[in-house]
Amino acid sequence: MKPTSSTPRDASHLAYPEPPASPLWHRTGPRPRPLTAEQRRRNREALLRAQRRTPRSATTVEAQ
């Protein structure tokens, strides 16, 4: 597999190799329990309310 890079060359020209991923990035242990239908509904409604609301910076600039 060829490494993805912003330049046409591969990563072999780098002075140091990329370090391995931290083991803390990988979850171990039990998986979280899924959300209930009620929790999903509340989250969806809160997201819609937040998306309809005007940003604070827009309201403070207009008030001045």
Backbone torsions as a table, in degrees:
resi	resn	phi	psi	omega
1	MET	NA	129.4	-178.6
2	LYS	-83.2	131.9	179.9
3	PRO	-68.1	143.4	177.9
4	THR	-82.5	137.4	-177.2
5	SER	-149.1	157.9	178.0
6	SER	-78.3	-15.8	177.8
7	THR	-107.3	159.0	-179.7
8	PRO	-65.4	-23.5	-179.9
9	ARG	-76.7	161.0	176.4
10	ASP	-87.0	-178.1	-174.0
11	ALA	-80.0	3.5	-177.6
12	SER	-68.9	-14.5	-179.5
13	HIS	-84.6	-5.1	-179.3
14	LEU	-72.1	150.4	-179.0
15	ALA	-68.4	-37.8	-179.0
16	TYR	-127.5	144.3	176.6
17	PRO	-71.2	156.1	178.2
18	GLU	-68.6	134.3	-179.1
19	PRO	-68.9	156.4	178.2
20	PRO	-67.7	158.1	179.1
21	ALA	-63.4	146.1	179.4
22	SER	-67.7	140.0	175.6
23	PRO	-64.1	-19.1	178.6
24	LEU	-69.9	-17.4	179.0
25	TRP	-75.5	-14.4	-176.9
26	HIS	-104.9	125.9	-179.0
27	ARG	-78.8	139.6	172.9
28	THR	-127.5	159.0	178.6
29	GLY	98.7	-169.6	-175.5
30	PRO	-69.6	148.4	178.0
31	ARG	-79.2	149.4	178.2
32	PRO	-65.7	149.3	-179.4
33	ARG	-73.1	146.4	-179.4
34	PRO	-68.3	154.3	178.2
35	LEU	-70.0	147.5	175.6
36	THR	-77.2	167.0	178.6
37	ALA	-60.0	-38.1	179.0
38	GLU	-65.4	-42.4	178.9
39	GLN	-65.1	-40.8	178.1
40	ARG	-63.2	-40.7	179.3
41	ARG	-63.6	-46.0	179.0
42	ARG	-61.9	-41.8	179.0
43	ASN	-63.7	-41.6	-179.4
44	ARG	-64.2	-42.9	179.3
45	GLU	-65.8	-40.4	178.8
46	ALA	-65.3	-39.0	178.2
47	LEU	-64.1	-43.9	179.0
48	LEU	-63.7	-40.6	177.3
49	ARG	-61.9	-44.1	-178.5
50	ALA	-66.5	-34.4	-179.8
51	GLN	-73.8	-28.2	179.2
52	ARG	-78.7	-28.0	-175.6
53	ARG	-70.0	144.4	177.6
54	THR	-76.6	146.0	179.2
55	PRO	-64.3	149.9	-179.2
56	ARG	-61.2	-40.8	-177.5
57	SER	-62.3	-34.2	179.4
58	ALA	-69.6	-38.3	-177.8
59	THR	-75.0	-34.1	-178.9
60	THR	-74.3	-34.0	178.1
61	VAL	-68.2	-40.2	-179.9
62	GLU	-68.7	-30.7	-176.2
63	ALA	-72.9	-21.3	-176.9
64	GLN	-80.6	NA	NA
